[in-house]
Amino acid sequence: MLPIQIAAFVLQQQVQSGASLSVNLWEVCLQTHRKSLALAVFLAAGCGPGVIGSPGSDKGAGAPGGGSTPGPSGAAPAGATAGPTDIRRLSRQELSNTVQDLFPALPAGFTDHLDIPDDNAVALAFAQPGTVSDLEVKRFMDLSEAIIGALGGKLPAGMINCAAGSDDMTCARTFITGFGKRAYRRPLDAAEVGDLLALYTKLRGDSELAYGRDDALTFVVEAMLQSPGFLYRWERGLAAPQVDGHLIKFDDYEMASRLSYLLWKSMPDDTLMAAADAHHLASPDEVAAQAQRLLADPRADQALADFVIQWLELGPLSTSLKDTSAYPTFKPELFDSMRAETVALSRDVLRGGTPTLANLLTARYTFVDQPLAAYYGVTTDGAGRADLAATGRVGLLTQGSVMAVKGNSYRTSPVRRGKFVLNRLLCTSVPPPPPFAVPELPAPDPTKTVRQQMAEHRANPACAGCHGVMDPIGYGFEHFDGAGKFRQTDNNLPIDSSGTIGLDGATVAFKDATELATALASSANVRDCFATQWLRYALGRFEQDADAASVQQLLTFYEQAGANTRDLIIEITRTLPFSHRAIAQGEVTTP
């Protein structure tokens, strides 16, 4: 760890009307101290003053009624519209992967147990990292110090590669521009290089510090790892935005990061950066070709798994509480097995010959380890594959992970399970109950099934409106207890798992979870929602009114492509909301 403690930066933030976020990244302060020495170096390491609209902060920009697809050159058609894009930092997963890719010498899993700020959970959407709060500044400082500490206190041999005979400043400039381009995912601006060189010069010239070349450059790297240029998804730097009609078009370096962080959850590789350097990420075909390459790589498995885990809301799984008296055969270690099962089946389907939502929902097989196989009462082959015939299980929705995370600690929850289906598979927002109008649930009655007790609850007029929709869906999963184990009875009484659900303008009846999954798999409404969820995941925001034409075109494509999910992901990278954004209110669009 370096002897100088860094307070990396102070971001001035304000929430303007309409919930837009203004982040002035010019005001970045690097403060260092040792004994009585005080050094302040300002790093212009982000972007000029500007506003990027938060999701939902406005309805986007552009003249309504325009085209929804970029032209062959990548330019927006006349009158095109797109929603706003918020400015955000790297997520936990993105930051961890980026650090590992920047410093391959770090031990595998280096960031697993570090104190990295959590991402924000967004109802109906996906985790979204926010900005860096004052409290989080020190955590990022500690991270940068931990990185250097894990490398032995200095940069690995070979990272500082200076030409033979080059002078000290030439070497420093070469390193800063080279490493900086990788860390910031774009070429550094001349002002940024100058400020970092000024820091380097100060460290080299201070008689008390007496830093050698490599130590001073190590300190500069530590500062860069705390800068907005590294921590924020803002690959435009100090350059003015590309105005395209009524919209802003993401430049090649921004597109490289949008692709890489979507599909690899990490920084762009050399091939992607070379494409950006050559201005070969401007057209939809160029972008889609790179997306195809990234998606075909095994590194994309992490993104596919991340989508499924977030889509199914499995984040809280490992911390779920289960009463062992209610579930005597359950053990907390099974949570990891359940999560692994969900990842394995989704990977098998999405990497297979028919990567459709229908196959995800209706697969009659799964992949489990031995503890989970015993819990399910199934046998596996050498690859861990198990046949689900006659088990009552089918596809993702009846897996232990989903059933456990949507079950209560001591009994099932038809309400949570029904709401989950409405939210995640039908993109329907269930309004909160009216304040002070919801009575307490009755205490558990060992003489009745959960369904019978819930019927009494639904009889209350304050509850009937929403519960009349949610509960009949959730009843379909009653054969699975709150810890995900299949059962035939509830309180020694027969289970009635029949129910109804509204799909495609009709009320569909089902007798159990298998029939419910089959109905969902064949529904156009559900396919539309699944495609929309992928778009939300790719954009990092909700769809807006201004995205309507693009969304409809994407849904039409998905149907015509036979609901092929890999084709859907590639097509998303061709859409206008992926390559363009609205001009935010008050944004400076000139140099």
VOKOL-947362 format. One record per residue (C-alpha): x, y, z; residue in three letters. Coordinates in steps of 0.2 Angstrom, whole numbers, padded with zeros to 4 digits, always signed. Each point is the difference from the previous one (the first is absolute). Example, Ala and Ser with C-alpha at 12.3 -4.5 7.8 and 13.67 -1.06 7.14 Angstrom:
+0062-0022+0039ala;+0006+0017-0003ser;
This chain:
+0000+0000+0000met;+0007+0017-0004leu;+0004+0011+0015pro;-0010+0014-0007ile;-0019-0001+0003gln;-0011+0005-0014ile;-0017+0008+0001ala;-0004-0002-0018ala;-0013+0012-0005phe;-0016+0010+0006val;-0014-0001-0012leu;-0012+0015+0000gln;-0017-0007-0002gln;-0018+0008+0000gln;-0016-0007-0004val;-0009+0012-0012gln;-0019+0000-0004ser;-0006-0015-0009gly;+0012-0011+0010ala;+0014+0003-0012ser;+0018-0002+0007leu;+0013+0013-0003ser;+0018-0005+0003val;+0014+0012-0002asn;+0015-0011-0004leu;+0011+0015-0002trp;+0001+0003+0018glu;+0011-0015+0004val;+0012+0002+0015cys;+0014-0011+0004leu;+0007+0004+0017gln;+0015-0008+0008thr;+0010+0002+0016his;+0015-0006+0009arg;+0006+0008+0016lys;-0002+0018-0003ser;+0000-0001-0019leu;-0016+0005-0009ala;-0002-0003-0018leu;-0015+0004-0011ala;-0001-0005-0018val;-0015+0002-0010phe;-0004-0013-0013leu;-0012+0004-0014ala;-0004-0018-0001ala;-0018-0001-0005gly;-0011+0010-0011cys;-0005+0018-0001gly;-0016+0007+0008pro;-0015-0008-0007gly;-0016-0009+0005val;-0005-0018-0004ile;-0018-0004+0004gly;-0004-0013+0012ser;-0011-0015-0005pro;-0018+0007+0001gly;+0006+0018+0002ser;-0008+0005-0016asp;-0008-0008-0016lys;+0015+0002-0011gly;+0003+0012-0014ala;-0002+0001-0018gly;-0015+0003-0011ala;-0013-0014+0003pro;-0005-0011-0015gly;+0018-0001-0007gly;+0009-0016-0005gly;+0006-0013+0013ser;+0015-0007-0008thr;+0017+0008-0004pro;+0004+0001-0018gly;+0014-0010-0008pro;+0013+0013+0005ser;-0006+0000+0018gly;-0009+0017-0002ala;-0017+0002+0008ala;-0014+0002-0012pro;-0009+0017-0001ala;-0011+0003+0015gly;+0006-0015+0009ala;-0002-0001+0019thr;+0009-0009+0014ala;-0001+0001+0019gly;+0013+0008+0012pro;+0015-0010+0007thr;+0006+0003+0017asp;+0018+0002+0006ile;+0005-0014+0011arg;+0016-0008+0007arg;+0006-0018-0003leu;-0011-0013+0009ser;+0008-0012+0012arg;+0002-0014-0013gln;+0006+0012-0013glu;+0013+0008+0012leu;+0006-0017+0005ser;+0002-0006-0017asn;+0008+0016-0006thr;+0013+0000+0014val;+0004-0018-0004gln;+0002+0003-0019asp;+0011+0016+0003leu;+0011-0010+0012phe;+0001-0018-0005pro;+0014-0003+0013ala;-0014+0002+0014leu;-0005-0017+0008pro;-0016-0007-0007ala;-0015+0006+0011gly;+0010+0015+0007phe;-0015+0011+0001thr;-0012-0013+0007asp;+0002+0005+0018his;+0004+0019-0002leu;-0012+0013+0006asp;-0007+0006-0016ile;-0016+0011+0000pro;-0015-0010-0004asp;-0011+0004-0015asp;-0018+0007+0002asn;-0014-0012-0003ala;-0014+0007-0012val;-0017-0007+0001ala;-0006-0008-0016leu;+0017+0003-0008ala;+0018-0005+0004phe;+0014+0005+0013ala;+0006+0018-0005gln;+0016+0007+0008pro;-0002+0018+0005gly;+0013+0014+0002thr;+0014+0000+0013val;-0006+0007+0016ser;+0011+0009+0013asp;+0000-0015+0011leu;+0006-0012-0014glu;+0015+0011-0005val;+0011-0009+0013lys;-0006-0017-0005arg;+0006+0003-0018phe;+0016+0007+0007met;+0002-0016+0010asp;-0003-0010-0015leu;+0014+0009-0010ser;+0012-0003+0014glu;-0005-0018+0002ala;+0003-0003-0019ile;+0018+0008+0002ile;+0003-0010+0016gly;-0005-0016-0008ala;+0012+0003-0014leu;+0014+0002+0013gly;+0000+0019+0002gly;+0005+0004-0018lys;-0005-0004-0018leu;+0004-0017-0007pro;+0016-0001-0010ala;-0004+0003-0018gly;-0014+0012+0003met;+0012+0015-0002ile;+0007-0003-0017asn;+0011+0014-0005cys;+0011+0001-0015ala;+0018-0002+0002ala;+0008+0017+0003gly;-0016+0010+0002ser;+0001+0014+0013asp;-0011+0000+0016asp;-0014+0011-0006met;-0002-0009-0017thr;-0001-0017+0010cys;-0013+0007+0012ala;-0010+0008-0014arg;+0000-0017-0010thr;-0005-0010+0015phe;-0014+0013+0005ile;-0008+0001-0018thr;+0001-0019-0002gly;-0006-0006+0017phe;-0012+0014+0001gly;-0008-0005-0017lys;-0004-0017+0007arg;-0006+0006+0017ala;-0011+0014-0006tyr;-0005-0011-0016arg;+0004+0015-0011arg;+0015+0011-0005pro;+0004+0012+0014leu;-0002+0019-0004asp;+0016+0010-0001ala;-0006+0010+0016ala;-0002-0017+0009glu;+0017-0006-0005val;+0008+0017+0005gly;-0008-0001+0017asp;+0006-0018+0003leu;+0017+0005-0005leu;+0000+0015+0012ala;-0004-0012+0014leu;+0014-0012-0006tyr;+0012+0015-0001thr;-0005+0006+0018lys;+0003-0017+0007leu;+0017-0002-0009arg;+0006+0017+0005gly;-0005+0000+0018asp;+0015-0002+0011ser;-0009-0007+0015glu;-0010-0013-0011leu;+0015-0005-0010ala;-0010-0011-0012tyr;+0009-0009-0014gly;-0008-0002-0017arg;-0010-0016+0003asp;-0006+0005+0017asp;-0006+0017-0006ala;-0009-0009-0015leu;-0008-0012+0012thr;-0007+0014+0010phe;-0007+0008-0016val;-0008-0016-0004val;-0008-0001+0018glu;-0007+0018-0003ala;-0007-0005-0017met;-0009-0015+0008leu;-0009+0012+0011gln;-0004+0013-0014ser;-0017+0002-0009pro;+0008-0005-0016gly;+0002-0018+0007phe;-0015-0002+0012leu;-0013+0008-0012tyr;-0007-0007-0016arg;+0004+0016-0009trp;+0011-0004-0014glu;-0002+0016-0009arg;+0012+0009+0011gly;+0002+0019-0003leu;-0006+0000-0018ala;-0016+0008-0005ala;-0014-0013-0004pro;-0005-0005-0017gln;-0016+0009-0004val;-0011-0010-0013asp;-0016+0009-0004gly;-0009+0002+0016his;+0010-0014+0009leu;+0018-0003+0006ile;+0009-0015-0008lys;+0012-0010+0010phe;+0017+0001-0007asp;+0011-0015-0004asp;+0008-0002+0017tyr;-0017+0002+0009glu;-0007-0014-0012met;+0015-0011+0004ala;-0003+0001+0019ser;-0019-0002-0003arg;+0003-0016-0009leu;+0013-0006+0012ser;-0008+0003+0016tyr;-0017-0007-0007leu;+0008-0016-0006leu;+0016-0003+0010trp;-0004+0011+0015lys;+0018+0007-0002ser;+0010+0013-0009met;+0002-0002-0019pro;+0014-0012-0007asp;+0013+0005-0012asp;-0010-0005-0015thr;-0015+0012+0005leu;+0012+0014+0004met;+0008-0002-0017ala;-0017+0001-0008ala;-0004+0016+0010ala;+0017+0007-0005asp;-0004-0003-0018ala;-0017+0007+0001his;-0008-0017-0003his;-0014+0001+0013leu;-0010+0013-0008ala;-0013-0010-0011ser;-0012-0013+0006pro;+0008-0014-0010asp;+0017+0004+0008glu;-0007+0000+0017val;-0010-0016-0003ala;+0015-0009-0006ala;+0010+0004+0015gln;-0015-0005+0011ala;-0001-0017-0009gln;+0019-0002+0004arg;-0002+0004+0018leu;-0015-0011+0003leu;+0008-0015-0008ala;+0014+0001+0012asp;-0002-0010+0016pro;+0003+0016+0010arg;-0017+0005-0005ala;-0007-0014+0012asp;+0002+0011+0014gln;-0011+0013-0007ala;-0013-0013-0005leu;+0000-0006+0018ala;-0001+0017+0007asp;-0015+0004-0010phe;-0009-0015+0005val;+0004+0002+0019ile;-0006+0018+0000gln;-0015-0004-0011trp;-0006-0014+0012leu;+0005+0012+0015glu;+0012-0013+0008leu;+0011+0013+0008gly;-0007-0003+0017pro;+0001-0019-0001leu;+0015-0003+0010ser;-0006+0011+0014thr;-0018-0007+0001ser;-0005-0007+0017leu;-0008-0017+0001lys;-0008-0007+0016asp;+0008-0018+0002thr;-0015-0005+0010ser;-0011+0004-0015ala;+0013-0007-0013tyr;+0009-0014+0010pro;+0009-0007-0016thr;+0006+0017-0006phe;+0018+0006+0004lys;+0007+0018-0004pro;+0014-0008-0011glu;-0013-0004-0013leu;-0002+0018-0005phe;+0016-0001-0009asp;-0005-0016-0008ser;-0017+0008-0005met;+0008+0015-0008arg;+0013-0011-0009ala;-0015-0010-0007glu;-0008+0016-0007thr;+0016+0006-0008val;+0003-0018-0008ala;-0017-0002-0008leu;-0001+0017-0007ser;+0017-0001-0007arg;-0004-0017-0008asp;-0016+0007-0008val;+0007+0017-0005leu;+0016-0008-0007arg;-0010-0014-0008gly;-0008-0002-0017gly;-0017+0007+0005thr;+0004+0014+0012pro;-0018+0005+0003thr;-0010+0006+0015leu;-0012-0015-0002ala;+0015-0011+0002asn;+0005+0009+0016leu;-0017-0002+0007leu;-0004-0018-0005thr;+0016-0009+0000ala;-0003-0018+0007arg;+0018-0002+0006tyr;+0012+0010+0011thr;+0017-0001+0007phe;+0003-0002+0018val;+0014-0006+0012asp;-0002-0014+0012gln;-0007+0009+0015pro;-0013+0008-0011leu;-0004-0016-0009ala;-0003-0008+0017ala;-0011+0014+0005tyr;-0010-0001-0016tyr;+0000-0019+0000gly;+0007-0002-0017val;+0015-0009-0007thr;+0013+0008-0012thr;+0012-0006-0014asp;+0018+0003+0000gly;-0002+0019-0005ala;-0013+0003+0014gly;-0015+0000-0012arg;-0016-0007+0008ala;-0016-0005-0009asp;-0015+0010+0008leu;-0014-0012-0006ala;-0012-0004+0014ala;+0008+0012+0012thr;-0013+0015-0002gly;+0014+0011-0005arg;+0002+0008-0017val;+0012+0014-0006gly;+0007+0015+0010leu;-0016+0005+0010leu;-0001-0016+0010thr;+0018-0001+0004gln;+0005+0001+0019gly;+0008+0017-0002ser;-0016+0009-0006val;-0012-0009+0011met;+0011+0003+0015ala;+0004+0018-0003val;-0019+0003-0002lys;-0005-0010+0015gly;-0002+0005+0018asn;+0011-0006+0014ser;-0013-0012+0006tyr;-0013-0002-0014arg;-0003+0004-0018thr;-0005+0017-0007ser;-0013-0001-0014pro;+0000+0019+0000val;+0019+0002-0002arg;+0000-0014-0014arg;-0014+0007-0009gly;+0006+0018+0001lys;+0017-0006-0007phe;-0008-0008-0015val;-0010+0016-0004leu;+0016+0011+0003asn;+0014-0010-0009arg;-0010-0010-0013leu;-0014+0012-0004leu;+0008+0016+0003cys;-0015+0005+0011thr;+0003+0012+0014ser;-0011-0004+0015val;-0005+0015+0010pro;+0004+0001+0018pro;-0015-0002+0012pro;-0009+0015+0006pro;+0008+0006+0016pro;-0007-0006+0016phe;-0013-0010-0009ala;+0008-0017+0000val;-0004-0011+0015pro;+0013-0012+0008glu;+0001-0018-0008leu;-0008-0012+0011pro;+0011-0011+0012ala;+0005-0017-0008pro;-0014-0012+0002asp;+0006-0018+0001pro;-0017-0006-0005thr;-0001+0009-0016lys;+0011+0001-0016thr;+0008+0017-0004val;-0012+0001-0015arg;-0015-0001+0012gln;+0007+0013+0012gln;+0004+0011-0015met;-0018-0001-0006ala;-0005+0008+0017glu;+0012+0014-0003his;-0006+0003-0018arg;-0018+0002+0007ala;+0005+0016+0007asn;-0005+0014-0013pro;+0016+0010+0004ala;+0010-0015-0006cys;-0011-0008-0014ala;+0005+0011-0014gly;+0018-0004-0002cys;+0000-0017+0009his;-0014-0006-0012gly;+0013+0001-0013val;+0016-0005+0009met;-0006-0014+0010asp;-0008-0011-0013pro;+0017+0000-0009ile;+0010-0004+0015gly;-0011-0014+0005tyr;+0007-0009-0015gly;+0017-0003+0010phe;-0008-0006+0016glu;+0007-0017-0003his;+0017+0008+0004phe;+0003+0005+0018asp;+0009+0016+0006gly;+0017-0009-0002ala;-0003-0006-0017gly;-0004-0019+0004lys;-0014-0009-0009phe;-0015-0006+0011arg;-0016-0008-0002gln;-0009+0007+0015thr;-0001+0016+0011asp;-0003-0002+0018asn;-0004-0018-0005asn;-0014+0006-0011leu;-0001-0002-0019pro;+0007+0014-0010ile;-0010+0009-0013asp;+0012+0008-0012ser;-0013+0005-0013ser;-0001+0018-0005gly;-0003+0013-0014thr;+0011+0013-0009ile;-0004+0014-0012gly;+0010-0003-0016leu;-0002+0007-0018asp;-0017+0008+0004gly;-0007-0016+0007ala;-0002-0009+0017thr;+0010-0016+0000val;-0003-0014+0013ala;+0013-0012+0006phe;+0000-0014+0012lys;+0019+0001+0006asp;+0017+0008-0003ala;+0003-0011-0015thr;-0016+0007-0009glu;+0004+0017+0006leu;+0018+0000-0007ala;-0007-0007-0017thr;-0013+0014-0001ala;+0013+0013+0004leu;+0012-0008-0013ala;-0013+0001-0014ser;-0005+0018+0004ser;+0004+0015-0012ala;-0002+0011+0015asn;+0014-0009+0010val;+0012+0000-0015arg;-0003+0018-0002asp;+0004+0003+0018cys;+0016-0011-0001phe;+0006+0010-0015ala;-0004+0016+0010thr;+0010-0006+0015gln;+0015-0004-0011trp;-0001+0018-0007leu;-0001+0007+0018arg;+0015-0010+0005tyr;+0010+0006-0015ala;-0005+0018+0001leu;+0002+0001+0019gly;-0017+0009+0001arg;-0018-0002-0003phe;-0007+0003-0017glu;-0008+0017-0002gln;-0013+0007-0011asp;+0013+0006-0012ala;+0006-0018-0002asp;-0017-0006-0005ala;+0003-0003-0019ala;+0017-0009+0003ser;-0008-0011+0013val;-0014-0005-0011gln;+0012-0004-0014gln;+0010-0010+0012leu;-0015-0010+0005leu;-0005-0003-0018thr;+0018-0006-0004phe;+0000-0012+0015tyr;-0016-0008-0006glu;+0006-0001-0018gln;+0017-0008+0006ala;-0010-0014+0008gly;+0003+0007+0018ala;+0019-0004-0002asn;+0008+0009+0015thr;+0017+0001-0007arg;-0006+0009-0015asp;-0010+0011+0011leu;+0015+0006+0009ile;+0009+0004-0016ile;-0014+0009-0007glu;-0001+0011+0016ile;+0017+0007-0004thr;-0007+0006-0017arg;-0014+0010+0008thr;+0000+0019+0001leu;-0001+0000+0020pro;+0016-0010+0000phe;+0010+0012-0012ser;-0009+0016+0005his;-0007+0010+0014arg;-0010+0015+0003ala;+0008+0017+0002ile;-0002+0004+0019ala;-0007+0016+0006gln;+0014+0013+0002gly;+0013-0012-0008glu;+0014+0009-0008val;+0002-0007-0018thr;+0014+0011-0006thr;+0019-0001+0004pro;
